[in-house]
Amino acid sequence: MDRSLILAVLLLVLGNNVVILSDSLIKLLDGFEAPFQFVLFRQLSATLILLPVILYFRRPLLPKNLRWHATRAHIFLVGTVFMVVSLTTLPLATANAIFYAAPLITVVFARLLFKERVTIISLATAALGMVGVIVILNPSGANIFALAALVVATTLALNNLLIKKLPTQHGIIDTLYLTNLLGIPTALILALIEFAPFDWNVLLIAVGSSLFSMIYAATCVYAYRAADSNQVTSAEYTGLLGAVFFGVVFFAEQPDMRFYIGSMLIVVPLTVLTTMNSRSKTPSQEV
């Protein structure tokens, strides 16, 4: 196996387990009484973390053609709010298992909204994954907090698809910076309406969450530049193992059998699909 491919896989494994630390920090929040304050602090801290990089590379602080960046920024903002709600109310592993439905929702939206041609195998994978989500959600006992995690996955899927709409001259760092920067005014308004008292604990958690998220983003930048996405994507799902580990060790969570069955329905088909794509040189049947 190519050395750069091995490094890319290892970095993705590292990044996806580091980002679980971000989720674990969010879980330390005292309920979800002030989600907009947290979102504001998180976006401010992420922008400040990225600002020196933008200045170092002499990138424009506010470039032109920001319409789709602004759209993604507000979708991201909505997703972060629902992430706070879901992570502070659901077991860590359960919330993350539902977050991993994002690639499946991406396939469906690509077909329905953007008329992209997708393989039958991809559609079958999406169908099995959605069954897995339903198993985890357990409709007979589903609550609004589990649905909040599904909203997070949906926002991730939409933002993935909207990447194609971004100006080609804007790189990854520009995109991360603008996604956080352009959402700050709306986050500020929502935080003022929320009128929650300032909390240093929320600020520190937001900074830590941003830092771990940036580490994850950096590993993704290297990994997806060093290797084809269909060769390394399956490594991302190791984060689910990290979520189970942190949930058991730090939050005394005990996932039930329904969680494991649902997770396998999500992760196994996606892993098989990426493996087949990396080995196959001929296109599959399309619909």
N, C-alpha and C positions, 0 to 999 in steps of 0.2 A: 504494500500500500504506500502511496506517495506520502512523503514526510509532511508536506504542507497540509494534506488532507487529514492526517492524524492530528496535527496541531489544531486544525480548524474544529474537528470533532471535540477534542479535549477542551478547547476554549468555550465551545457552546455548552458543553456539560457544566463547566465552571460557571459560565454566565447565567445559565438557567437555575442553578442552585444558589447563586448569589442573589438573584432577584427574589428568591423566596425569603431572603432576609428582609427585603423591603416589605413584602407582604406580612411578614411576622411583626415588623415594627408597627404597621398599620393596625394589626390586630391588638396591639397594646393600647390603642386609643380607648378612652373611656366611653364606650358605646359609640353612637354616631350622632351625638347632639349638635356637633358643630362641623359637619363635613365640608362646608364651603370655606371655613377658615383654614382647614387643613389643605384643601385644594389650592387656595391662594398662596399659602406658605410653600407648598410643594412646587408650584410653578415659578414663584419668585426665586426660590433656592436653585432650581434647575437652570433657570436663565442666568443667574449669577455664576454658577459653576461653569456654564458653557461660554460666558462672555469673554474670559481671557483667551480661550481658544479662537473665538471669532476675531478678536483683536490681533492675536498673534499671526493668523493667516490673512489679516487685512481684508476680511470679508465685510461687505456693507451691513450696517446694523439694521437697516430697514430697506431691503431691496425692492424692486418693482415686482409686479405680477404676484400679488399676495392673496388673490381671491381664494384659491384652493388651499393655500396654507391656512387661511383664516377659517375655512370650513372644517379642515381637519383639526385645527386647534380647539374648536368648540365641540366637535364630536369627542375629542380626547378629554375635554373638560367634563362632559357628561359621563363618560366612561369612568373617570377617576372618582366622581361623586358616588356612582353606583358601586365602584370597587370598595370604597370605604364602608358603605352600607353592608355589602356582602361579606367582607373580611371580618368585620366586627360582630357579625351575627351568626355566621356559618363556620363549621370546622374548616381549618386551613386547607386540608386536602380536598374537601368537597368543593370549596370555592374554586380552587385551582383546576380541578378536573373539569368544571364547567367552563372556565376560562379557555381551556384547551379545545373547546368546540369552535373557536374562532376560525381555524383553517377550514373546517367543514362548512361553516356559514359563508366563508369567502367563496367556496366553490359554488354554492347555491346562488349567491348574489351575483357572481360573475356571469352565470347563465341567465338569470332572470332580469337583472338590471342593465348589464353591459353586453348582453347577447354574445358572450365569449363562447367559443367552442370548447367543450370539456369532454373528457373520455368517459365512457360508460363505467370504467373502473373507478374513476374519480367520483362519479355520482353514487355508485354503490358504497364507496367508502364514506361519503357524506351521510348517506342514509343510515348505515350502521352506526356511525358516530352520533347521529341525532337520537337513535334508539338508546345509545349509551347515556346520553344526557337525560333522556326521559326516565331511564332506570335510576339514575342518581337523584333526579328531582323527586321521584316517587309522587306522581300526580295525586294519589289519594291523600298524601300528607304534605303536598307542596305549599310553600308559603311565599310571601312577597320577597323575602330575602334571597331565596334560591333563584327567583326570577330576576332579581337584581344582578346576580352573577351572570345570568344569560344575557342581560343587557350589556354587561361589560364585554362579553365575547362578541356580541353584535357590533359594538363600537370599534373593537379591534379589527374585525373583518372589514368594516366600511373604510377605516383608515388605511388598511392594507391595499384595498382596491383603488382608493383615491390617490395613492402614490403616483400612479400613471398620469394623473392630471397635473402634477407639479412641474414647474419649469425645469428643463434639463440642466440648466446652468447652476441650479441650487443643489449642493452636495448634501451628504448625510448630516454633517454637523450643522449646516444651515437649516435643514429641515427640523432637527431636534430643537434647535434654538428657537426657531419661529413658531413651532408647535406650542412651546411653553410661553413665549413672549406674547403672542397675539391673543392668548386666552386670559391674560392677566386682567385687562379692564373688566371683562364680564365676571371673572372670579371675584374681583374687588367689589363690584356692585352686589353680588350675591352674598358676600361675606358681611357687607354693611347692612343689608336687609336682614341677614341672620342675626346680627347684633349680639354675637356671643362674646363673652369677656376674653381678653387676651390670655393665652395660655402658653407659657414657655415650653411645657411638655409637648404640646402639639407642634410648636415650631421645631424643636429638636428632632422629633419623629419625622417631620416633613423633610428636614435637611438630610437625615440619614436615609430616608426612603429615596430621595432624589439621587444621592450619591450611589447607592446600590443599583438603581435603575440605569445610571450613566455607565457604570461598569458593565452591566449587561449589554447596553447598547454598543459599547466599544468592542466587546467580544463578538457581537453580531457583525459589526463592520468588518473586522478582520476575517471571520469565518466565511462570510458570504462573498468576500472578494477572493479568498484563497481557494475556494472550491465551489462547484456547482451546487445550487440549493438542493437539488434532488438527491445529492450525495450526503448531505449533512443535516437536513431538516429533522430527521428522526431523533437526532441527539437532543433536540429541544425538549422532548417529552420526558427526559430524565428528571426534569424539574418536578414532575409529579411525585417521583420517589422522594425528592428532597422535601416536598410539602408534607408527605406522610411522616417522614422522619421528624421534622421540626414540630409537627402537630402532636405527635406522640410524646416526644421528649420534653417540649417546653409548655405545651398546653393540655397535656393529659388527655388527648383525643384518642378515640378508638374507632377507626372507620369500620363500618359494618360490611357484610358480604355484598350488599347492593352496590356500595361504592366500588369495590374491586371488580365486580362484573361490568358495571357501567364504564369504568376507566379502561378496561381491556377492550370494550367495544369501540372506544374512542381512539386509543393509542395503537392497538395492534393493526387495524386496517390501514392507518396512516403510515405506520412503519413499513408494512408490506408494500404499500403503494410507492413510497420513496425508494425502497430497495429495488423494486421492479423498474422504476424510472431510471435509476442509476445504471442498471445492467442492460436495459433494452436500448437498442439503437433505432428500432423501428417504431413509428407512431402507432398507438392503440386506436381502436375503432372510435370514431367521434360521433357525437350527436349534435 
